[in-house]
């Protein structure tokens, strides 16, 4: 009965939040309808796991509201053959959804307790193509790169050059720059150059570790 309730909540999330917000990619809708969002929030928040709002799961870590998260994924254009770097994965929800879309996901989290929690949940849900690694967020994970897509959870002031450099040719970094509102921005790599494109306005909580990242160089 409880499982059915959450499954219905996921369907309602897709129909009432994603679709009205121009999320037209069926792969994204299917991924977000498949991954049990309630498993990635504290037990006292499970009843509101599918509300269209940012949910704080730890200090400085949020599950971004579904309608914005879905649009970010759509702008990133994640392909089934892509290798993805997920920055500040928190409890692992974004990595789980990305794992439904990509070939493999490397999720980086600086909080050791969150790394352990995310790894346990992802393993239990059999997200076998996702690996969670502890490390500094602005450093990413050069060893497993380059990446076709880099996704950053939370708004930042600038896109760190150290992360942009980990993009493969034609790779995309998706992030929200600024607040109140911020701007969802896609950086695309062409050779040694990076071209930003403003996609849509979005208000998401700031990511503390990257709010003063090194300035992007044109």
N, C-alpha and C positions, 0 to 999 in steps of 0.2 A: 504493500500500500504506500509506504513512504517513497520507495523507488519510483512508483508510478506518479506520485505527486511531483517529484523533482523532474521527471521526464516531461510532464505536462508544462512545468515552469520553463523548461528549456525551449519547448516548442513555442510557448507564448512569447518568450524573449526574442526569438527569431522573427516572429510575425509582427510584434508590436514595437520592437526597438530597432532591430537591424534593418528590416525591409523598408520602413518609413524613412530611414536615414540613408537611403541610397546604397545600401549594401546589396548588390545585385549578383555577386559571385556565389553560386550555389555551393561551391567547395567550402567557402568560409561559413556559410549558413549551416552546412552539414557538420563541419568541425565543431562549431560552437554549440550545436544541438547534441553532439556526441559526448563532449568532455563534461563531466559532472562538476560544475563550478562550486557546488556546495562542499566538495571534498577539499577545497583549497582555502577555506576560510575557517576561523575559529568556530567551535560548535555553537557558541551563542549567536553567531551571525548567519547560521545556515538558513534560518527562516527568511532572511532578506537577501540571500545570495544572488537572486535574479532581479533585484530592483535595478533600475537604470541610474545607478550612482556609483561613485568610487567607494570601494570598501577597504578600509585600512586593516591589513592583516599582521602588521608589525610596524615598529617605528620607522617611518620613512618609506614603507612599502605598501602599495595599494594594488588591488585588482581594478584596473581602469574600467569605467562604466562600459557595458557591452556595446552600445551604439558607436562610441568613439573607437573602442578597440577593433571592432569589425571594420570600420572605415580605414583605420590605419593599416590593417592587414590587406585590405583591398588595394590601397595605394602602393603597398610594397610589392604586389603582384608575385606572391610566392608560388613557385612552380614545384611540381613533384620531384624534380631532380635537384632542387636547391639545397645548399648547406647554409644553415641559418645560425647566427649568433644572437642570443637573447640576453640583453644586459639588464641586471637587477631583477632577476626572475622571481624574487620573493619566495612564495610558497610553491611556485612552479606552474601556475595556471596558464600563463602566456606561453610557456615552453610546451605544455601539453597540447594546446591548440595548434601552435606552430608545427608540432610533430605530426599532426594530422594532415598538414599541407605540404611539408617538405620531406626530403630524403633523410636528413639528419639535423639535429639541433644541439648546439653547444650553449648551455645556459650558465651565465656567470653571476655569482652572488657573493658579496663581501662578508656577509654575516654567516658564521660557521653553523649556528643553530638552524638558520633557514636553509642552508645547504643540506643539512641532514634531514630536515623535515620534507623539503621538496623531493629529495632523492627517494625517501621512503614512500611518499605518496605516488610518485611517478612509477616506481617499481611495482607497487601494489596494483596500479591501474594498467600495468603492462605497456607503458610508454617506452618501448624498447629502443627507439631511435633517438632518445633524449638523454644527454649526459649533463649533470650539474657539477660545476667546478667552482671552488672557492678562489676568489681573487679580487684585485682592485678593479672597480668598474671601468675606469678610464683606460685600463690596460687591455681589456678584452681578453682574447686568448689567441695569440699569434700562432702558436704551435699547430692548432687545428685549422687555421685559415689557408687561403683566403675564403671569404664568405660571399655568397650571392646576395644575401639579405642580412642586415643588422637591424634589430629592433630594440628600442630603448624604452623601458617602462618608466614613465614620469616625464614631466616637462624639464627642460634644461635651458641654460642660457645660450650655449653655443655647442656645435657638434665638435667633439674632440678630434683633432687631427690624427691622434693615435688610433682611433677607431676607424676613421675614414680610410686610413692607410691599409686596413685589413680587408677592404672590399676587393672582390675579384673584378675583372674587367666587366663593365656593364652592371656591376653590383649596385644595390640600393640600400641606403641607410634611411630608416624611417624614424622620425622623432617629432616631438612637439617643442617648438621654441617659444619661450616666454610664457607669461600667464595673463589671465583676466582680460580677454582670452589670449591663449597662445595660438600659434599657427602650426598645424601639422605640415611637416616639410619632408620632402623626399630628396635625398642627395644621390645622384647617379655618377658612377665613375666612368670616365673616358680617358684612358691612358693615365697620365699623372694629374689629371684635372678632375674636379668634383663640381657638379652642377646642381644647385639647389632649385627645387620647385615647390612653391607654396600650394598646398592642396586644399585645405579648409581650416576654418577657425575651430579651435578645440580648447577647452579648459580642463586640464588634468593636474593632479597634485605634483608639486616639484620633486625632483629626485635630488636629495641634498648633496650627494657626493659629486654630482655633475653640474651643479648650478653655477659654479665658477670654473668650468672647464677651459682649457686653452682655447683661445679665439681661433675660429676657422679662417684659413688663409685662402684667398681667391687667387 
